Amino acid sequence: MSDTVTELPQRVLVLGLARSGKAAVAALVARGVEVLTADRALGNDDNLSLLDDVDLMVKSPGVPREAPLVAEAERRAVEIWSEVELGYRLLRPRLVGVTGTNGKTTTTELLGAILRAPTAGNVGRALTDLDGDVEPGALVVCELSSFQLEDVHELACEVAVLLNLEPDHLDRYASFDDYRDAKLRIFERAGAKVVPQGSGLEGIEFSAHDELPAEPLIRGAHNRENAAAATAAARALGTPDEQIAETLRTFPGVRHRLEPVDDVEGVRYVNDSKATNVAAALRALAAYADEPVHLILGGSRKGEDFAPLARAIGPNVRSVHLIGETATELAAVIPQAQRDGDLATALAAIDARPGEVVLLSPACASYDQYRDFEERGEEFRRLVQNLSA
């Protein structure tokens, strides 16, 4: 980690004003920087004149490289940083980075609990939002998406964790190789590297079959794998096994990831709204393979093949209910499924008995009907609570 104080340009354009963009604006303004903003909601995300006399663009992860302002910034040789790059330069933390297709948030929050360190990044608090709250050199655990890693330059992880690599975001990347390359940027300038066993990558290997200091409380083989990755990273930082074990036994998981919502007349309702790709939904099905399940699938498109999901639906799945814009595609490979359109209709149509599980694990993004997967999960929770009432 460098202790060098970052000299910021006097005029910065922040492109994208969702959570991380707003945090970047606040951090820059607090440091006396003149900030210009652009966002689709403002109707100025293609105003190229905003780049006049700008020395730096801070780009939100949701903005693709093909966006007019990004392309023009590249043409003008204006530096482009992701919000996490800005956060790293402002905070100069001892950064523990976590990336992968699935399991990032769970592993990040588990590591934060083990290390008793703040967490930030892709989901939750933006890294720049910690500016002023942590001292330089403090330990911070940061979830890093491929979109965020596209625009890092100095960001360096003391420990960098790669959980897995499976097809995702193929609506944004030209190929899986491009997606993989973005993910692997986490290892640039990294100290210790924690990698999946059998990945062919150099580093400290982990697997779901590792001997752990304690068995994790959170459910599923995939979560045991997440726990193994967190354990390997914590040990690389010199954390005692007793401290790791205490957290593994008590960490309850995070919202929208196989989250138990309620038990209504003996029927358990589980919110796995964060399962925004096929691989994540497959993990959820595996976690409930021994129980009767009513499955809710569907949402907005990401360019994935649903055939592996169809093959994984076993005899324990009592019914499948389809929602969102991918319902037609899903019905083509899961002909026994019922097309319900939305969550409220799907929940009303499910005839579940005591001892059965109603599982929302969509295998799709949420942007067709919701702002994000959190809003979808909260809607599921609200509807289930109405059933309980």
N, C-alpha and C positions, 0 to 999 in steps of 0.2 A: 504494500500500500504506500502511495506517495503522500507526503505531508504538504506538498506544494499547494498554496492557495490559488484557486482558479481565478484568473482575470476574465471577467465577463465582458462581452461586447456591450456597447452603450445602447444598441438598438436591435431588438430581437423580435422575430415573428413567431408566434405560437400558433400552430395549425392544428385545429381540433380542440374543442372545448368540453369534452367529457371530463370524467373524474381526474385523469392525469394531466390534461391540458389546463384545467382550472388550478390545480396544485402548482404546476410549472409557472403560470402567470403570477400567482401569489408569491412564490419564492423569488422570482425575478424582480417584481415590484418592490418587495421588502429590501432588496439589495440595491435599489436606486436605478434599475435598468428601465429604459423606455421600452414598453411592450406593445406590439401590434398584435391583433388577433384575427384569425380567420376560421370560419366554421360554416358547414352547410346550412345550419339553422339560421345563421346571420345572412345567408345569401351572398357571401363574399369569398367563398372558398376557391373561386377562379379569377379573382382580381389580381392580375400579375403586377400591378403597380404597387401593391403592398410590399414587394421585395425591394423597392427602390431604397437605397442607402441602408439596407439591412445586412448585418454581418453574420447572422446565425438564424437558422430555423430550428425550432423545437417541434418535432412532429409526433402527434399522438399515434399510438399503435394501430388504431382503426383506419388510418389514412393510407391508402395504397400508394406505391411509388409512381403509378400512372397518373395520379392526380395532377391537374395543371400546374398548381403552385410548386409541387415537388419537382416536376420535370423542369420547370423554369429555374428553380433554385439550383438544380444540378447544372443546367446550361450556363448559369451565371457564376458557377463555382462558389455558391454560398454554402457554408458548412451546414450539415443537417445532423442534428442529434436527436436521439430518442429521449423521452422524459427521464428514463432511468440513467442515461448518460449524464444528463444535467444533474440529477440527484446525486450520482456518484461524485461528480466534481465538486458539488457544494458540500456534501457531508464528509467525503474522504473516509468512509467507514472501513472496518474489516468486514468485507462482504461475503456472505455465504449465499451462493446463487443456486436456484433449483429450476430446472427446465425438464421438458418431456411432453409427450402428447397427453398423457393422463396422469392424475395423481399429484399434480404440482401443488395445488392449494393445501391438500391434506398434509403432504410432506413438509411444506413450508411452515404451516401452523404447528405441526408436531415438533419440528426442529426448533422453532421459536420457543415452544414450551419447554423442551429439553434444555436449551441453552439459556433460557430466561432472558431472551433478547427480543427486541421489537421485530415485527414482520411487516413487509411492504411488497409492492410490486403489482403484478398483473391483476390480481383480485384483492380487494381490500384497500388499504391505505396506499396512496401513491408514494413513491420513494421521496420525491421532493417535499412532500407534506411533513416529513420528519426533520426538515431543515429548521434548526433552532431548538429542536427537542433532544437531539443526541450530540454528544461531543465527537470531534474528529477522532478516529481510531476505535470508536465503539463498534461492537458486534451487531450486525443487522442481517436478518435472513430475508432474502428477496426472491419472490417468484418471478421468473423471467419467461415471457412468451417468445415465440419465433419473431413476431412482429416487433417486439421491443428490441430484440437482439440484432435486427437488421441495421440499426443505426447507432451502434456503440463503437467507440474509438479508443478510449482510455480505460473504460470500466474493466476492473480486474477482480476476480473472486479469489479470496483466500482458500475457500473450498468451493468447487463447482460440481453440482450433482446433475447427472442426466438419468432420468427415470426409465424412459422407454422411447421408442420411435415407431409410430404407426401412421398410416395415411390419415391426414387431416388438413383442413384449409386448402383443399385442392381447387376451391373456387378462386383462390388468390394466388397460389403458386403455379407456375407452368408445369412443374413436375414434382414428384416426391423427393427427388434429389435436391431440388432448390429448397424445399421445406427443411430437409435434413441439414443442408449446409447452414441455414439460418440458425437452427437449434445448436449446432456444434460450435457456433461462435462463442458460446459460454466458456469454452476451454481456452480461448485466446487470453494470454496473460494470466491464466489461472495458476494457483499453487497446487494443492491436492485436487485430484480428479476422482470422482466417484461414479462408476459406470456399471451398467447391467452385466451380469455374468454372461459370457458368450457373445458379447457385442463386437468383439474384435478391436475394441478401443483400449488404449493403455490407461491404467488407473486402478484404484481400489475397487474390486468387484463386490457386488452384492447380489443376493437372490432371495426369493420367497422362502427358500429352504434353509437359510442361515440360522445358526444357533444365536438366539437373542438373549439379552440380559433378563427379559421377562416377556411373556406373551402379551401382545397388544389387545386392548379392550375393543378396538374398532373391528368390524366384521369384514370377512372376505379374504381370499388368498391375495388379491391385489393390494389390500391394505397391509397385509403382513409384509409384502414386498416393499411397500412405502416405508414401513417401520424399519425394515432392514437397511434401506437407503439412508434414512435419518440416523440410524445407529452408526453406520459406517462414517457418515459425515461428522457426527458428534465425537466419535472416537478420534477422527483425524485432527480434531481441535483439542484433544486431550481431556475430554469430558469423562468423568468417572462412570463406570457401568452402573453404580448404585443410583446415580442421578438419572441416567437414561431409563433404567428399569422403573423407577417411581413414576415417570411420565408415561411410559408405555402402558402401565396398568390402569392409568386414570384418564388418559386423553380420550374425550368422547367423540371425536370427529368434528367435522365442520358442516355448516348448513348447506343444503342442496346436494349433498353427496351421501347417498344411502341413509338419509336422515329419517329416523322414525318420527312421524308426524302425530299420529293418534291411533288409538285402538277403539273402534266403533263396533259395539256388539260382537266382539271377538274377532273382527276383521282388522288387520294391521295395514296402515297406509304409510307408504315409504316414498319420500321425495328424493329422487335422484336427477333433478332437473339439470345438473351440471354435466350429465352424460350427453354431451353435444356431438358425439361421433359414435360410429359403430363399435369401435374397440371399447369405449367406456360402457356402452350398453351390454356388451358381451360379459364384461366383468360383473355387472350387476346381476345378470342372469345366472352366472356361475355362483355368486354369493347366495342365491336363493334356489339353487338347483334341487334341493331336497324338500322344498315346500311348494304347495299349490299357489300359483301366481296368476293374477290378472294384470296384463302388461299394457301400458299406454305408450305408444310410439308416435313420432312425427314432429314436424316443425319446418323450419326453412332449410333450403338446400345448401350443401357444402361440396357437392360433386362426388359423393361417396357411392360405393357399390353396396347395396343392402343384402346381397345374396348370402354372405357369411352370417348375417344376423338371422335370416330366415332359417338357415341350417341349424342354428343353435337353439331354436325354439323347440324344447322337448315336451314330452307328455305331461310334465308338471305344470305347463302353462295352460290354464283352463280357458282363457280367452285373450284376444289381442284387440286393442282399440286404437284406431288411427286418427290423428288430428293434424291440422296444418297443411301447408302446401305440398308436402311430400307424401300425402296420403295415397295418391294415385300410384306413385312409384312403389311404395311399400305394399300396397294391395296386389300389385303385379307379381311380387315374389312371396307374399303371405296371403294366399287367396282365402284362407279361413278367417282372416281378420275382418272386423266390423269397422266401417268408416263412419266416425261420429263427428268429425269436424273440429270440435273444440273440447276443452277440458270439462266444462260443465256437463255437456251432453255425454261424454265418455263416462264420467263418474255416475251419472244417472242411469246409464245403460248396463253397468257392471252388476251382475248378480253374484255377489261374493258371500260365502258361508263362513261361519266361525272357524278360525284356524287358518284361513287363507290370507294372502297378501295382495294388496293392490299396489303395484309398483309403477310409478312414473319414471321411466328411464328412456327419454325420447330418441336417442341416437341421432339427433338433429339439433341444429341451432334454433333459436327462438324468435328470430327477427321478423317472421311473417305475422305474428300475433302479439308479440311482447317486445318491450324495450331491450330485455336481456334475459338470461336464464334465471337470474334472481327474481325478476318480476313473475316469470312463469312459475317458479317454485312457490312464491308467496301466494299466487292465485290458487295453486293446488292446495296449500295449507288452509286458505280461507274457505274454499269449497268443502274440504274435509271437516273443518270445524263446524260449518253449517249442517253437515250431516249429523255430527255429534249432537248439536243443539236440537 
